[in-house]
Amino acid sequence: MYIQNLQPGLVDNLSYLTVLANKNGRLVCKVLDVEGRLAKTLVATINEGRQQLELNMGDLNTGRYVLNAFSGDIFIKSIRFDKQ
């Protein structure tokens, strides 16, 4: 599984994560604040192929965050973003 990008980089309420998968799987995204505290956990079932996931970030406070993506227990990618 490969995470292509997170759009937009400056998040308001909704953000979009582009995922490429060579097989069906489970994606877990942990959103951490700048102090490393868990702010949100997102879980999605991923189908084989390319897809765009809609992520609701409206409940996060304004600030900087890191989204860590995992396929099962395997770390895939870390993406930094700002919430306005």
ABEGO torsion letter per residue (X at the ends): XBBABBOBABBBABBBBBBBBABBBBBBBBBBBAAGBBABBBBBBBBBEBBBBBBBAAABBBEBBBBBBBBEABBABBBBBBBX
